[in-house]
Amino acid sequence: GLFQATVPANGPRQFYRIESSGSVPLHITSLRVAGGTVTIDFTGSPSDSPSALTLLSSVSANGSYSAAAGATIIQVSPGLFQATVPANGPRQFYRIGK
C-alpha cells in the first residue's frame, strides 16, 4: 500500500511506527443443515460487502478449497452475514474468503 505521513522537520528527534490496522477477521459462528441446504452464519467487518465475500468448500479439511457452487451470501446486519449453499455429498468443509 501507499502511506503518507506529515511530521514537523524541527525539534527533538522523534520516532514513528506505522502499523496496519488490518481488517476484522471473518469468523464462522454457526453451521446447520436442513432440507438439503447448508446455512452458515459468520461475522466480519461492518464495512464488508457480501459481494466481496466467497464461500469456499473442500471435501477434506486440508484439501484445496474452491468457490462453493450455488452459494449465496447476504448481510443480515452490519458485520453479520449468512451464507447458504445446497448440501453436496456426505461431507464438506467450509471457509469464508475475501
Disulfide bonds with the S-S distance in Angstrom:
none
